[in-house]
């Protein structure tokens, strides 16, 4: 089932599936695994590049080396901008805490007041993936096995994906869009899962 809000087509999974990140169990695997970096808009590439000097103190030596040799982004197989990877593994912006959980250097620089919130919106919105087409934008649930603990945690707490992602959805699409999502959830909550 799909839902439309203006020029956006939204998968009903965003309302029906439950999800709450469980960093203690997954250890930030989504920042380390996969075959490409995080999707970036051209504007995000420029903003991250212009703020690089403020982000650099938080980066690992390996991340710094990759970024300074190749830039903050590369192009994926579809020709879209993505963050650089270190040795085809972790995102170049990954840092680790004492428990070896993967965290984001961009987000840490923001939390410590060095930059505005410029963490890639694709990271903030995960597990929602946004794909822009000529006439519309699609929002879909990207189901990935490494997020099984987040699905279990979300089920336990009864929190649908869109509610877990309230702040990034508002950041990406605005308060009115989020209020529309809340209204739609009430309309479809009694429709059984496929």
Beta strands, then each sheet from edge to edge (+ up, - down):
strand 1: 2-5
strand 2: 8-11
strand 3: 73-75
strand 4: 81-83
strand 5: 94-96
strand 6: 102-104
strand 7: 128-132
strand 8: 137-141
sheet 1: 1+ 2- 8- 7+
sheet 2: 3+ 4-
sheet 3: 5+ 6-
end
